[in-house]
Amino acid sequence: MHGIGRIPDEVGHLILSEDGAVIASGGELENAEQMGGTVMGILTCITKAQLWPADSGDAFKKISITYSDHSYVICLSNKNIHIVKRKFIPHEPVKV
């Protein structure tokens, strides 16, 4: 168990190695190899130094892709790529 199931509103998760191989998956992203390929395509737009920096601090923290009813959050940890699909619950607008 990778501890991903504790993320609020999670409906699925996918963990990829740095070369894109599926390490673990669950929920709506169970065995979602096509999603892994799509995420790897997105990450090719980011330089290798930004993906796996050597203590430079230039790495991205997370990438969020938001749809009307769900979102995908992509982040890196221990040379693995973590993808979480979450229900999207928009906040009520602030009335002034």
C-alpha positions in Angstrom: 0.0 0.0 0.0 1.4 3.4 -1.0 -0.8 5.5 1.3 -2.5 7.3 -1.6 -6.0 6.2 -0.5 -6.0 8.9 2.2 -6.3 11.8 -0.2 -9.7 13.5 0.2 -12.2 13.0 -2.7 -9.8 10.5 -4.4 -11.5 8.3 -7.0 -8.4 6.7 -8.4 -4.6 6.7 -8.4 -1.7 5.7 -10.6 2.0 5.5 -9.7 4.5 5.4 -12.6 8.3 4.8 -12.6 10.4 7.6 -14.2 10.3 5.7 -17.5 6.5 5.5 -17.5 5.9 1.9 -16.3 2.9 1.3 -14.0 4.0 0.5 -10.5 0.7 0.7 -8.7 -2.9 1.7 -9.5 -6.3 1.7 -8.0 -9.9 2.9 -8.3 -10.9 4.5 -11.6 -7.2 4.5 -12.7 -6.8 0.8 -12.1 -4.4 -0.5 -14.9 -4.8 2.9 -16.8 -1.8 2.5 -19.0 -3.2 4.9 -21.5 -3.4 7.6 -18.8 0.2 6.9 -17.9 1.2 7.5 -21.5 -0.7 10.7 -21.7 0.9 12.0 -18.5 4.4 11.0 -19.8 3.6 13.0 -22.9 2.8 16.0 -20.8 5.9 15.6 -18.8 8.1 15.6 -22.0 7.4 19.3 -22.2 9.3 19.8 -18.9 13.1 19.7 -18.9 14.8 16.8 -17.1 16.4 19.2 -14.7 12.9 20.4 -13.7 11.6 16.8 -13.3 14.6 15.4 -11.3 16.6 18.3 -10.0 19.8 17.8 -8.0 18.9 19.9 -5.0 18.4 22.9 -7.3 14.9 23.6 -6.2 13.7 24.2 -9.7 11.4 21.2 -9.9 7.7 21.7 -10.3 5.6 21.0 -7.2 2.5 19.6 -8.9 0.5 19.8 -12.1 -3.3 20.0 -11.8 -5.6 19.4 -14.8 -9.2 20.4 -13.9 -12.4 19.4 -15.6 -16.0 20.4 -14.6 -16.5 17.3 -12.4 -13.0 15.9 -11.6 -9.3 16.8 -11.6 -6.0 15.1 -12.0 -3.1 16.0 -9.8 0.4 15.0 -10.9 3.4 15.2 -8.6 6.8 13.5 -8.2 8.2 11.7 -5.2 11.2 9.3 -4.9 11.7 9.1 -8.7 8.1 8.1 -9.1 5.3 9.9 -10.8 2.0 10.0 -8.8 -1.3 10.7 -10.4 -4.5 11.1 -8.4 -7.9 11.5 -9.9 -10.2 13.5 -7.5 -13.8 14.6 -7.6 -13.9 18.3 -8.3 -16.2 20.2 -6.0 -16.0 23.9 -6.9 -16.1 26.3 -4.0 -19.0 28.7 -3.8 -18.1 32.1 -5.2 -17.4 34.9 -2.8 -20.2 37.4 -2.8 -19.2 41.0 -2.1 
